[in-house]
Amino acid sequence: MASACALPGLDKVTGVVKLLGMIRATPDFADHPAALDGCSDLFIEVFGENGTHARSAVGMGSLPMQATVEIEAIFSLSA
């Protein structure tokens, strides 16, 4: 699956501001936030305290290219 990234390099990241996770799920699935736990844990592991962020998780009936999860992230960057 192709991804878009305008990040100049990890050394420029000063923090993770927010994640939005779109999870492809059946109507009876109700644990969308748990599907993002691994991503949140990774950002905290990589960026330490600066990886702590706000997040939203929503369920979707379908995603492009049959993806299971689509994640949008907003980072703060140094100049």
ABEGO torsion letter per residue (X at the ends): XBBBBABAEAAABAEBABBBBBBBBBAABAAAAAAAAAAAAAAAAAAEAAABBBBBBBBBABBBGGBABBBBBBBBBBX
